[in-house]
Amino acid sequence: MKIFISNLNESWVIDRMREEFSNFNPEIVTDDIKNCDIIWIIAPWMWKKIPKKFLKSKIVVCSIHHLEDADFSGRPLEDFYRRDKYVDFYHTISNKSKEVIQKLTSKKIVSIPFWINEQIFFSIDDKGKLRSKYNLPKNALIIGSFQRDTEGKDLKSPKLIKGPDQFFEIVKYLSKKNNNLLILLAGYRRQYLIKKFDEENINYRYIEMVDFKVLNELYNCIDLYIVSSRIEGGPQAILECGITKTPIVSTDVGVASEILSSESIFNMDDFEQAKPNIQVAYDNSVKYSLENGMKKFQNMFQNIFK
């Protein structure tokens, strides 16, 4: 069995997943599409870059991370059905996404979250030392958010499926109850929240350019990570928090209900009641450690190839 994986080069988490899968499975991954058995379209829009003759002659597996309302009409829906003619199997990264995709196709759909690389993300005990390293106050209540929140088309509009408006409302409420609150932002396209924090004089730090070593240390600096999204495939941040033992609460999106305790999941009417459960999140994340997670994907492809 040989697998050809579509290439993105978009500096997105999926680029890392492609690289890690290839490095972990050199005996079954090939860059020669002519001699592969399976084409893995790891990001659905990449299908147009693959010659039709190969899509027709190979087993095609397409990963769809999530669908939103806009995908159910117009050009996105037309594109889904054009691609669906060539797809033999679908892969998605959460049961919630699987339920949505089932509305559009009768093809078999396998739900497996992406693995979490514990060689990159892991717990570090000395939070005080890490805070000193990044010039963060040792006694602050630090809430983290490392996911983009702003639309790329204008770098000011909120990316609503990520719920930055909801994150802001939660932070605004908490800032009135905690004088020592600090929001720690990382990643790209954070302009929306930065503007809102500046308007409300909410204390924050923004560290934009981070590698995985720094990102792991930032997880280990914070007291709470909040996922406030309306729609997600993952997000991978849930597994990253789980494996680093970072306290996390989340809306009921993506893999949240598969990884987190029910007490850690909230909606905007009861976010005050949500409580992190570090042990449950860790135990469930370990199931998708690099080796465990790879085995799940290897089994998926082996079953498809039968």
Backbone bond lengths (Angstrom), bond angles and torsions (degrees), N, CA, C in turn:
res aa  C-N    CA-C-N  psi(-1)  N-CA   C-N-CA  omega(-1)  CA-C   N-CA-C  phi
1 M - - - 1.470 - - 1.519 110.02 -
2 K 1.329 116.40 126.26 1.456 122.33 177.32 1.537 109.29 -124.43
3 I 1.334 115.07 135.40 1.472 121.40 -176.31 1.522 109.48 -118.04
4 F 1.318 115.84 128.83 1.461 122.37 171.70 1.524 107.65 -102.60
5 I 1.345 117.13 128.14 1.464 121.30 -177.19 1.521 109.24 -111.33
6 S 1.324 117.14 126.80 1.461 120.99 179.13 1.526 109.94 -59.86
7 N 1.322 116.03 144.68 1.464 121.82 -174.55 1.519 110.57 -105.70
8 L 1.358 117.17 134.55 1.463 120.79 -176.47 1.522 112.67 -100.37
9 N 1.349 116.12 -58.25 1.467 121.62 -171.85 1.521 111.57 57.83
10 E 1.336 115.98 47.84 1.461 121.24 -179.34 1.529 112.61 -116.50
11 S 1.338 116.68 12.15 1.474 121.48 -178.87 1.524 111.27 53.55
12 W 1.304 116.23 41.55 1.458 123.66 -179.16 1.519 108.02 -114.48
13 V 1.322 116.98 162.49 1.459 120.53 -178.10 1.532 111.21 -57.32
14 I 1.333 117.49 -29.56 1.460 120.33 -178.70 1.523 111.23 -67.23
15 D 1.331 117.90 -29.37 1.463 119.80 173.49 1.522 110.51 -59.32
16 R 1.336 115.49 -42.27 1.468 118.95 179.26 1.521 110.99 -66.62
17 M 1.337 117.25 -39.95 1.455 120.42 179.23 1.528 111.04 -62.26
18 R 1.314 116.04 -40.77 1.459 120.25 178.33 1.525 110.31 -62.32
19 E 1.333 115.77 -45.86 1.462 120.22 -178.78 1.526 111.29 -64.76
20 E 1.333 116.90 -43.65 1.463 119.88 -179.14 1.521 111.35 -65.70
21 F 1.327 117.05 -41.33 1.470 119.10 179.34 1.524 110.08 -63.79
22 S 1.324 117.13 -41.78 1.464 121.01 -179.96 1.524 111.03 -64.33
23 N 1.318 116.98 -43.20 1.467 121.01 -178.95 1.521 111.89 -68.27
24 F 1.337 116.74 -34.49 1.459 121.53 -177.49 1.528 111.18 -79.55
25 N 1.332 117.01 -23.24 1.462 121.19 -174.05 1.531 111.90 -129.54
26 P 1.334 117.79 54.06 1.472 119.30 -175.92 1.523 113.86 -62.27
27 E 1.338 116.18 -25.50 1.461 119.45 -177.05 1.527 113.18 -74.82
28 I 1.352 117.56 -17.37 1.466 118.55 -178.34 1.529 113.16 -118.75
29 V 1.330 117.63 -3.74 1.462 121.00 179.97 1.525 109.67 -102.35
30 T 1.317 116.17 136.56 1.452 121.01 179.38 1.522 110.53 -134.24
31 D 1.320 116.46 148.50 1.463 121.85 173.72 1.530 111.02 -93.28
32 D 1.308 116.58 -0.86 1.468 122.07 -179.20 1.521 109.91 -98.54
33 I 1.320 116.13 98.25 1.462 120.02 -176.08 1.526 111.87 -65.07
34 K 1.329 117.02 -25.48 1.462 120.11 -179.41 1.516 111.51 -64.90
35 N 1.317 116.79 -34.07 1.462 120.69 -174.45 1.523 113.97 -106.38
36 C 1.324 117.05 13.77 1.471 119.14 177.83 1.524 110.25 -86.07
37 D 1.313 114.93 161.62 1.471 121.54 173.26 1.522 111.20 -99.34
38 I 1.345 114.58 -35.04 1.464 120.82 -176.42 1.524 109.20 -125.14
39 I 1.316 116.72 133.53 1.460 122.23 169.81 1.523 107.21 -101.48
40 W 1.325 115.89 120.97 1.464 120.60 177.64 1.527 108.09 -103.41
41 I 1.319 115.75 106.21 1.466 120.76 175.00 1.515 105.98 -83.84
42 I 1.319 116.31 95.35 1.461 120.79 -169.86 1.528 111.75 -77.41
43 A 1.330 117.11 -18.69 1.468 123.16 171.91 1.526 106.70 -132.64
44 P 1.331 118.75 124.60 1.471 120.83 -166.02 1.520 115.63 -59.88
45 W 1.343 118.44 -30.66 1.458 119.41 -177.63 1.530 112.36 -72.65
46 M 1.338 117.26 -11.32 1.462 120.35 -178.51 1.526 112.83 -76.17
47 W 1.325 117.73 -7.03 1.459 119.49 -175.28 1.518 112.21 -63.83
48 K 1.320 117.42 -29.39 1.467 120.77 -177.70 1.523 112.65 -68.81
49 K 1.328 117.28 -17.15 1.452 120.82 -179.22 1.533 112.31 -90.21
50 I 1.321 116.02 -0.44 1.463 120.45 -179.60 1.525 108.54 -102.97
51 P 1.340 118.50 125.70 1.466 120.60 -179.92 1.524 112.13 -54.97
52 K 1.304 116.07 137.40 1.465 121.65 -176.40 1.528 112.39 -57.98
53 K 1.335 116.99 -33.10 1.468 119.27 -177.46 1.529 111.39 -61.54
54 F 1.334 116.50 -31.07 1.466 119.36 178.28 1.526 110.92 -80.51
55 L 1.323 116.75 -36.67 1.469 119.77 177.20 1.525 110.84 -62.51
56 K 1.335 116.46 -31.60 1.463 120.71 -179.64 1.520 112.94 -79.68
57 S 1.333 116.80 -27.15 1.464 119.74 -171.84 1.528 114.28 -103.40
58 K 1.326 117.23 -9.51 1.461 120.90 -178.41 1.527 111.00 -113.63
59 I 1.327 116.27 165.07 1.467 120.82 169.54 1.522 107.18 -76.00
60 V 1.322 117.07 126.81 1.460 121.12 -175.59 1.526 110.04 -112.61
61 V 1.337 115.19 122.39 1.468 122.74 175.20 1.524 106.90 -113.33
62 C 1.316 116.58 126.67 1.467 121.18 -178.24 1.527 110.30 -118.64
63 S 1.328 116.22 125.38 1.465 120.75 175.08 1.521 109.51 -89.68
64 I 1.322 115.92 127.43 1.461 122.02 172.54 1.519 106.43 -120.52
65 H 1.317 116.01 119.97 1.464 119.85 -172.02 1.519 112.00 -82.39
66 H 1.315 117.51 -39.15 1.459 121.53 172.00 1.524 109.11 -165.42
67 L 1.323 115.30 160.79 1.458 122.11 172.96 1.516 108.19 -122.54
68 E 1.319 116.38 144.16 1.454 121.24 175.82 1.517 110.01 -120.36
69 D 1.331 117.30 177.07 1.467 121.33 -173.79 1.523 112.84 -54.41
70 A 1.332 116.61 -38.54 1.467 120.36 -177.05 1.527 112.10 -65.14
71 D 1.339 117.53 -18.91 1.460 120.58 -178.38 1.526 112.61 -80.38
72 F 1.328 117.59 -5.24 1.462 120.81 -175.35 1.526 112.92 -102.14
73 S 1.312 117.71 16.35 1.468 120.88 178.43 1.524 109.56 -157.09
74 G 1.322 115.63 164.60 1.450 121.51 173.14 1.517 114.13 60.86
75 R 1.314 115.32 -147.29 1.461 121.77 -174.54 1.525 113.56 -61.47
76 P 1.353 119.54 -41.47 1.472 118.26 178.66 1.528 112.96 -58.85
77 L 1.332 116.92 -39.62 1.462 119.84 179.34 1.532 110.64 -69.10
78 E 1.324 116.52 -41.01 1.465 120.51 177.02 1.525 110.52 -60.64
79 D 1.321 116.10 -41.17 1.460 121.11 179.94 1.522 110.66 -65.49
80 F 1.333 116.72 -38.66 1.464 120.14 177.99 1.523 110.04 -58.63
81 Y 1.320 117.66 -47.12 1.466 120.55 -176.42 1.522 112.23 -72.33
82 R 1.331 117.92 -30.44 1.469 119.05 174.45 1.527 110.21 -65.09
83 R 1.314 115.90 -42.08 1.464 120.51 179.11 1.521 111.45 -70.66
84 D 1.314 116.41 -36.86 1.462 122.07 -176.80 1.534 112.14 -58.47
85 K 1.319 117.29 -27.10 1.467 120.98 179.44 1.524 111.72 -63.12
86 Y 1.335 116.23 -26.37 1.460 120.35 -177.05 1.526 112.69 -101.67
87 V 1.326 118.10 -14.95 1.469 121.77 -174.64 1.523 110.32 -84.15
88 D 1.327 115.73 132.73 1.462 121.23 176.76 1.522 111.83 -96.72
89 F 1.327 116.13 -36.57 1.467 121.61 -179.79 1.522 109.02 -140.80
90 Y 1.327 115.42 147.91 1.462 120.56 174.29 1.527 109.70 -111.67
91 H 1.311 114.21 145.14 1.453 121.66 171.06 1.518 107.88 -120.23
92 T 1.318 116.83 139.90 1.461 120.82 172.67 1.518 108.90 -139.38
93 I 1.322 116.85 169.05 1.468 119.70 -168.22 1.526 113.76 -108.22
94 S 1.332 117.97 8.99 1.462 120.09 173.98 1.518 109.26 -157.41
95 N 1.316 115.69 154.38 1.466 120.00 178.07 1.526 111.46 -65.03
96 K 1.327 116.49 -32.09 1.462 119.28 179.10 1.528 110.80 -64.94
97 S 1.328 116.93 -41.83 1.456 119.64 177.14 1.530 110.87 -65.54
98 K 1.331 116.48 -36.66 1.459 120.06 178.17 1.532 110.99 -59.48
99 E 1.313 116.69 -43.53 1.463 120.66 179.64 1.527 111.74 -60.66
100 V 1.330 116.37 -36.27 1.463 120.61 -179.45 1.531 110.56 -73.13
101 I 1.333 117.03 -44.32 1.466 121.05 -177.80 1.523 110.87 -64.45
102 Q 1.323 117.31 -32.86 1.465 121.54 -179.90 1.521 113.00 -60.50
103 K 1.316 116.23 -20.71 1.463 119.72 178.66 1.528 112.11 -72.31
104 L 1.332 116.38 -15.84 1.462 120.28 -173.37 1.521 114.48 -111.63
105 T 1.329 118.02 -15.61 1.463 118.82 -174.96 1.518 111.01 -147.50
106 S 1.328 114.34 155.14 1.468 120.27 175.27 1.522 111.37 -100.13
107 K 1.343 116.74 0.71 1.463 120.15 179.51 1.538 109.96 -68.44
108 K 1.327 116.28 156.39 1.460 120.80 179.41 1.520 110.00 -67.89
109 I 1.344 116.82 137.43 1.465 122.98 -179.44 1.520 108.52 -123.93
110 V 1.322 116.19 127.40 1.463 122.11 177.69 1.524 108.27 -110.43
111 S 1.324 116.23 129.94 1.464 121.10 179.19 1.524 109.95 -105.86
112 I 1.333 115.79 114.44 1.470 122.03 175.19 1.523 108.04 -141.45
113 P 1.320 118.45 117.83 1.472 119.40 174.81 1.522 110.88 -60.88
114 F 1.323 116.42 149.14 1.454 119.36 173.78 1.526 109.54 -63.90
115 W 1.315 114.93 147.89 1.467 122.16 179.08 1.526 111.06 -64.45
116 I 1.317 114.85 163.36 1.464 121.40 174.04 1.526 107.53 -118.45
117 N 1.318 115.88 126.28 1.459 121.27 -175.65 1.530 109.60 -85.31
118 E 1.318 116.20 102.40 1.464 121.12 -177.01 1.529 112.18 -73.88
119 Q 1.329 116.92 -5.56 1.460 119.40 171.71 1.532 110.86 -78.72
120 I 1.332 115.87 -19.49 1.465 121.92 178.07 1.514 111.12 -100.17
121 F 1.335 115.68 -44.04 1.464 121.24 -176.25 1.520 109.96 -112.55
122 F 1.335 115.64 123.26 1.465 120.92 -177.93 1.527 108.53 -160.26
123 S 1.319 115.37 162.84 1.456 121.73 -177.61 1.528 110.86 -79.26
124 I 1.342 115.51 138.94 1.469 122.78 175.59 1.531 107.42 -121.88
125 D 1.319 117.01 127.38 1.463 120.45 -171.13 1.530 114.61 -72.44
126 D 1.321 118.55 -37.93 1.465 121.33 -169.99 1.529 111.69 -87.10
127 K 1.338 115.89 82.29 1.466 120.76 -179.53 1.522 111.31 -65.84
128 G 1.328 117.70 -37.64 1.456 121.08 -179.51 1.522 112.03 -60.81
129 K 1.321 116.83 -43.21 1.460 121.07 179.39 1.523 110.97 -64.38
130 L 1.328 116.13 -40.51 1.464 119.97 179.43 1.530 110.95 -65.89
131 R 1.317 117.35 -40.98 1.458 119.75 179.11 1.526 111.01 -63.61
132 S 1.304 116.38 -37.83 1.466 119.43 176.81 1.523 110.40 -63.95
133 K 1.318 116.68 -39.78 1.454 121.79 -179.89 1.525 111.67 -58.48
134 Y 1.343 116.14 -38.96 1.465 120.50 -177.69 1.529 112.78 -102.33
135 N 1.329 115.06 15.53 1.470 121.38 177.21 1.532 111.41 55.40
136 L 1.321 115.35 43.33 1.457 122.00 176.71 1.523 108.94 -103.52
137 P 1.318 118.54 138.81 1.467 120.57 -178.15 1.529 111.83 -62.96
138 K 1.316 116.42 131.76 1.469 121.04 -175.32 1.519 112.79 -66.92
139 N 1.331 117.38 -30.01 1.460 120.33 -175.28 1.527 113.49 -99.18
140 A 1.316 117.69 6.57 1.467 120.71 -178.91 1.526 110.56 -76.90
141 L 1.334 115.02 153.32 1.460 121.76 167.60 1.525 106.03 -89.40
142 I 1.315 117.03 105.82 1.463 121.32 -172.58 1.528 110.28 -103.29
143 I 1.321 114.85 121.01 1.458 122.01 177.04 1.528 108.31 -107.22
144 G 1.325 116.84 131.26 1.453 121.30 -175.32 1.512 113.62 -105.37
145 S 1.317 114.51 149.71 1.464 123.04 172.00 1.518 107.38 -151.81
146 F 1.347 116.49 115.72 1.459 120.44 -174.69 1.524 112.42 -118.11
147 Q 1.343 117.12 15.81 1.466 121.24 -179.27 1.525 110.13 -106.29
148 R 1.322 116.59 142.91 1.458 120.38 -179.58 1.520 110.54 -60.37
149 D 1.334 116.85 145.25 1.465 121.45 -175.42 1.519 113.29 -127.62
150 T 1.343 118.02 -0.40 1.457 121.66 -171.57 1.523 110.53 -123.81
151 E 1.322 116.59 140.19 1.462 121.41 179.08 1.532 110.10 -67.34
152 G 1.321 115.65 137.70 1.450 119.90 -179.31 1.522 113.75 -71.99
153 K 1.337 117.43 -19.74 1.469 120.19 -175.53 1.521 112.78 -66.81
154 D 1.343 117.81 -29.45 1.465 119.22 -179.21 1.531 113.40 -137.49
155 L 1.346 116.59 -6.11 1.466 122.39 179.27 1.523 113.01 55.58
156 K 1.327 115.63 33.83 1.463 119.14 173.71 1.537 112.69 -148.07
157 S 1.329 116.90 -27.52 1.470 119.55 -179.28 1.520 110.43 -77.30
158 P 1.332 117.79 142.15 1.464 119.58 179.57 1.524 111.87 -69.21
159 K 1.305 116.20 139.47 1.466 121.39 172.78 1.525 106.33 -83.74
160 L 1.328 115.77 91.97 1.462 121.23 -164.42 1.522 113.84 -63.74
161 I 1.341 118.54 -30.49 1.458 117.43 179.66 1.523 110.95 -64.19
162 K 1.344 117.31 -22.74 1.461 121.14 177.48 1.529 111.82 -84.78
163 G 1.328 117.51 -8.64 1.463 121.12 175.08 1.506 116.79 66.32
164 P 1.341 119.52 36.98 1.469 118.09 179.12 1.522 112.95 -65.70
165 D 1.337 117.07 -28.93 1.461 120.26 176.16 1.523 110.11 -65.34
166 Q 1.322 116.75 -37.20 1.464 121.02 178.05 1.528 110.34 -71.45
167 F 1.315 116.77 -39.72 1.464 120.36 176.59 1.524 109.77 -60.12
168 F 1.328 116.07 -42.48 1.467 119.77 -179.74 1.518 111.36 -63.46
169 E 1.325 117.55 -42.07 1.465 120.34 179.86 1.530 110.96 -62.25
170 I 1.325 116.68 -40.20 1.461 120.16 178.10 1.526 110.60 -65.00
171 V 1.322 116.10 -46.39 1.465 120.80 -179.55 1.523 110.94 -63.85
172 K 1.312 116.77 -41.10 1.463 120.64 179.38 1.529 110.20 -60.25
173 Y 1.308 116.78 -42.30 1.468 121.54 177.86 1.534 110.44 -64.00
174 L 1.333 115.99 -46.73 1.464 119.64 -177.45 1.522 112.22 -67.55
175 S 1.323 116.47 -30.69 1.472 119.25 -179.19 1.523 112.04 -66.06
176 K 1.330 116.54 -26.08 1.463 120.44 178.32 1.522 111.84 -77.32
177 K 1.334 116.22 -17.97 1.460 120.46 -178.77 1.530 112.44 -104.06
178 N 1.349 116.51 -13.09 1.455 119.88 -176.28 1.526 109.76 -134.20
179 N 1.323 116.11 108.47 1.463 120.27 -179.79 1.526 112.75 -69.35
180 N 1.318 115.84 -19.73 1.465 119.56 -176.52 1.527 112.57 -102.45
181 L 1.328 117.22 22.00 1.463 121.34 -177.95 1.522 111.06 -72.35
182 L 1.320 115.85 136.68 1.464 122.38 174.50 1.521 108.75 -137.16
183 I 1.332 117.01 131.24 1.455 121.77 177.31 1.524 108.39 -98.83
184 L 1.321 115.98 128.17 1.456 121.05 179.00 1.530 108.73 -107.63
185 L 1.325 115.49 114.87 1.459 122.32 179.76 1.520 110.05 -106.63
186 A 1.335 115.91 144.44 1.460 121.02 172.97 1.525 107.64 -144.18
187 G 1.321 115.69 165.90 1.458 120.38 178.44 1.521 112.86 92.95
188 Y 1.321 114.39 -176.88 1.454 121.30 -176.53 1.528 111.90 -93.91
189 R 1.322 115.34 162.98 1.468 124.00 172.99 1.527 112.07 54.82
190 R 1.325 115.07 61.53 1.458 122.28 177.94 1.529 111.07 -110.16
191 Q 1.334 117.16 16.60 1.469 121.29 -172.21 1.527 112.90 -61.40
192 Y 1.321 117.69 -37.53 1.470 120.27 -177.22 1.526 110.82 -61.41
193 L 1.323 116.76 -51.96 1.463 119.50 -177.78 1.524 111.64 -67.94
194 I 1.312 117.35 -38.06 1.465 119.31 178.53 1.523 110.57 -59.34
195 K 1.312 117.29 -43.60 1.466 121.01 178.63 1.525 110.97 -62.21
196 K 1.338 116.62 -43.52 1.467 120.51 -179.78 1.536 110.93 -65.31
197 F 1.327 116.77 -40.88 1.462 119.65 179.19 1.530 111.04 -65.77
198 D 1.318 116.70 -39.39 1.466 120.29 178.06 1.527 110.70 -63.39
199 E 1.323 116.97 -40.69 1.464 120.97 -179.28 1.520 111.79 -64.70
200 E 1.326 116.69 -34.24 1.466 121.46 -176.28 1.531 112.83 -100.86
201 N 1.322 116.88 5.11 1.475 121.57 -179.15 1.524 111.97 55.35
202 I 1.316 115.60 41.84 1.460 121.10 176.05 1.522 108.74 -90.87
203 N 1.299 115.73 130.41 1.458 121.56 -175.48 1.529 111.21 -71.23
204 Y 1.337 116.54 129.64 1.460 120.19 -179.69 1.520 110.03 -149.84
205 R 1.316 115.04 160.48 1.456 122.66 170.05 1.518 107.32 -127.58
206 Y 1.322 116.07 138.88 1.461 120.91 179.11 1.517 109.49 -122.02
207 I 1.319 115.39 119.30 1.465 121.78 176.57 1.525 106.65 -116.81
208 E 1.325 115.68 102.11 1.468 119.55 -169.39 1.521 113.21 -80.40
209 M 1.300 116.68 -57.41 1.457 120.94 -172.81 1.529 109.48 -87.51
210 V 1.328 117.20 102.83 1.460 119.74 -179.51 1.521 110.10 -130.17
211 D 1.328 116.13 141.77 1.456 120.68 170.17 1.525 107.75 -94.22
212 F 1.323 116.66 -177.91 1.463 119.36 -175.11 1.522 111.94 -66.96
213 K 1.334 117.41 -33.95 1.461 120.22 178.59 1.528 110.48 -61.64
214 V 1.328 115.74 -46.13 1.463 120.13 179.32 1.522 110.44 -66.79
215 L 1.336 117.16 -43.49 1.459 120.16 -179.07 1.521 110.67 -59.19
216 N 1.312 117.16 -42.84 1.459 120.23 177.99 1.516 111.02 -61.62
217 E 1.329 117.27 -40.74 1.460 120.32 179.41 1.521 111.21 -68.46
218 L 1.324 117.58 -33.71 1.470 120.00 177.94 1.532 110.85 -66.97
219 Y 1.333 116.92 -40.01 1.474 118.81 174.37 1.531 109.85 -55.92
220 N 1.304 116.07 -40.40 1.461 121.00 -176.57 1.522 113.40 -78.32
221 C 1.335 117.05 -3.92 1.467 121.67 176.63 1.527 112.76 -90.32
222 I 1.334 117.07 -23.09 1.465 119.42 -165.77 1.530 112.38 -95.22
223 D 1.323 114.12 159.45 1.466 121.52 178.44 1.523 112.14 -94.66
224 L 1.320 116.78 -22.70 1.462 119.97 -177.69 1.517 109.45 -160.05
225 Y 1.325 115.65 135.33 1.462 121.69 172.15 1.528 107.36 -110.77
226 I 1.331 116.14 134.78 1.467 120.30 -179.03 1.519 109.94 -119.01
227 V 1.329 115.88 122.65 1.467 122.19 168.96 1.521 106.79 -99.45
228 S 1.328 116.17 116.19 1.471 120.44 -175.40 1.530 111.56 -114.90
229 S 1.328 117.10 20.54 1.464 122.05 -172.83 1.523 112.82 -67.04
230 R 1.338 114.46 156.31 1.465 122.29 171.79 1.527 110.80 -93.31
231 I 1.335 116.35 -34.12 1.457 122.53 179.10 1.518 108.17 -140.30
232 E 1.333 116.38 136.29 1.460 121.92 175.84 1.521 109.39 -149.34
233 G 1.320 114.77 154.61 1.449 119.39 165.69 1.517 107.70 -87.52
234 G 1.330 116.68 -53.68 1.466 123.12 175.67 1.526 108.93 -91.52
235 P 1.301 118.79 -94.09 1.459 125.00 -8.54 1.518 110.32 -77.18
236 Q 1.319 116.52 160.97 1.453 120.81 179.81 1.521 111.73 -62.66
237 A 1.329 116.45 -23.58 1.466 120.28 178.82 1.522 112.36 -57.97
238 I 1.326 117.93 -28.85 1.466 119.95 179.77 1.525 110.24 -65.65
239 L 1.330 116.73 -45.33 1.463 120.18 177.26 1.524 111.51 -69.26
240 E 1.322 117.10 -35.71 1.463 120.49 178.57 1.523 110.64 -64.50
241 C 1.325 116.44 -41.53 1.466 119.52 175.43 1.524 110.79 -65.23
242 G 1.316 115.76 -42.28 1.460 119.27 -178.51 1.512 112.39 -58.76
243 I 1.330 116.34 -48.51 1.472 120.31 -174.15 1.523 111.45 -74.22
244 T 1.345 118.12 -25.84 1.471 121.29 178.25 1.524 112.12 -90.58
245 K 1.342 116.58 0.92 1.466 122.59 -178.22 1.533 111.55 59.30
246 T 1.328 114.54 36.49 1.456 121.11 175.85 1.524 109.23 -86.88
247 P 1.334 120.06 124.53 1.462 121.07 177.94 1.528 110.54 -56.27
248 I 1.329 116.95 133.09 1.461 120.75 -176.46 1.519 110.35 -144.00
249 V 1.337 115.55 141.89 1.457 122.65 167.66 1.527 106.60 -127.41
250 S 1.334 116.04 155.42 1.458 118.80 -173.06 1.515 111.00 -152.93
251 T 1.318 115.15 152.61 1.456 120.21 165.51 1.523 108.02 -67.45
252 D 1.317 116.23 165.21 1.464 120.82 -175.91 1.526 110.17 -83.53
253 V 1.332 114.82 73.15 1.461 121.31 -178.75 1.526 109.63 -126.22
254 G 1.331 115.72 158.75 1.460 120.91 172.52 1.512 113.68 48.26
255 V 1.316 115.92 -128.11 1.469 121.57 -176.22 1.522 113.35 -87.83
256 A 1.322 117.92 5.54 1.469 120.18 -175.04 1.525 112.02 -51.59
257 S 1.324 117.14 -49.07 1.468 120.04 -176.32 1.529 112.16 -73.33
258 E 1.344 118.15 -14.27 1.464 121.78 177.91 1.525 111.79 -89.23
259 I 1.327 117.02 -21.57 1.467 121.16 -174.96 1.528 112.24 -112.28
260 L 1.315 117.23 -39.24 1.462 120.83 -173.15 1.525 112.18 -95.03
261 S 1.306 115.30 156.54 1.464 121.60 171.37 1.529 109.36 -66.45
262 S 1.318 117.30 151.03 1.466 120.83 179.98 1.520 111.54 -60.76
263 E 1.329 117.60 -28.85 1.463 120.60 179.59 1.528 112.18 -71.12
264 S 1.339 116.61 -13.41 1.457 121.19 -178.75 1.523 112.74 -96.08
265 I 1.328 116.78 2.98 1.462 121.43 -177.83 1.523 109.13 -109.06
266 F 1.329 116.05 133.89 1.459 120.13 -174.21 1.516 111.99 -134.52
267 N 1.325 115.52 164.04 1.456 121.37 162.74 1.526 106.74 -120.52
268 M 1.305 116.27 175.26 1.457 118.73 -171.83 1.526 113.18 -69.47
269 D 1.308 117.36 -11.90 1.465 120.17 177.87 1.526 112.62 -85.10
270 D 1.340 116.08 -18.13 1.471 116.97 -175.34 1.531 112.60 -138.04
271 F 1.327 117.50 27.50 1.465 119.10 -175.77 1.531 111.91 -60.30
272 E 1.333 117.47 -25.88 1.471 119.97 179.37 1.525 111.85 -64.40
273 Q 1.332 116.61 -23.93 1.461 120.43 -175.49 1.534 112.57 -85.65
274 A 1.320 117.36 -15.26 1.462 120.35 -175.20 1.523 111.01 -68.26
275 K 1.337 115.58 138.08 1.462 121.04 -178.86 1.528 109.28 -132.03
276 P 1.329 117.00 131.63 1.468 119.13 175.75 1.524 110.78 -64.48
277 N 1.319 115.37 143.75 1.462 120.76 171.25 1.530 106.00 -126.79
278 I 1.317 115.36 93.22 1.462 121.57 -171.94 1.525 111.40 -62.21
279 Q 1.321 117.23 -40.63 1.462 120.13 -174.88 1.522 111.85 -67.81
280 V 1.318 117.63 -44.03 1.468 120.79 179.15 1.528 110.30 -62.68
281 A 1.332 116.54 -44.79 1.465 120.41 179.85 1.530 110.77 -62.71
282 Y 1.303 116.86 -40.87 1.463 120.54 179.32 1.528 110.86 -65.97
283 D 1.327 116.65 -49.36 1.470 120.61 -177.62 1.526 111.46 -58.74
284 N 1.323 116.87 -40.68 1.466 119.73 -179.60 1.527 112.34 -75.06
285 S 1.335 117.11 -31.12 1.462 120.00 178.36 1.519 111.33 -70.17
286 V 1.335 116.94 -36.34 1.461 120.89 179.76 1.528 111.22 -59.28
287 K 1.309 117.14 -28.24 1.466 120.32 177.74 1.525 111.66 -61.16
288 Y 1.343 115.69 -20.05 1.467 120.57 -178.88 1.527 111.01 -116.17
289 S 1.338 115.90 26.85 1.461 119.86 173.54 1.525 108.50 -58.82
290 L 1.316 116.97 169.39 1.463 120.77 -172.76 1.530 112.05 -52.61
291 E 1.315 117.02 -51.26 1.460 119.60 -177.79 1.523 111.64 -69.49
292 N 1.332 116.71 -45.77 1.466 119.72 -179.71 1.524 111.44 -63.18
293 G 1.344 115.10 -44.08 1.458 119.16 -179.06 1.513 112.42 -65.43
294 M 1.320 116.92 -40.40 1.465 120.45 178.86 1.520 111.20 -61.88
295 K 1.323 116.51 -39.89 1.468 119.82 179.04 1.521 111.23 -60.22
296 K 1.335 116.71 -38.14 1.464 119.85 179.24 1.529 110.59 -63.95
297 F 1.331 117.11 -40.76 1.460 120.23 179.25 1.524 111.10 -72.75
298 Q 1.321 117.36 -38.65 1.461 120.08 176.71 1.524 110.55 -59.70
299 N 1.331 116.53 -44.48 1.463 120.75 178.67 1.522 111.43 -63.38
300 M 1.336 116.57 -39.52 1.462 119.46 178.05 1.513 111.18 -59.09
301 F 1.328 117.03 -48.19 1.466 120.17 -178.49 1.515 111.79 -68.51
302 Q 1.320 117.21 -37.08 1.475 119.51 177.82 1.523 111.43 -63.61
303 N 1.331 116.77 -40.67 1.465 120.48 177.82 1.520 112.01 -67.35
304 I 1.327 116.71 -35.29 1.450 121.02 177.90 1.535 110.82 -68.12
305 F 1.327 115.96 -36.99 1.469 121.31 -175.28 1.524 112.39 -76.38
306 K 1.321 118.23 -16.60 1.477 120.46 -177.59 1.529 111.33 -58.37
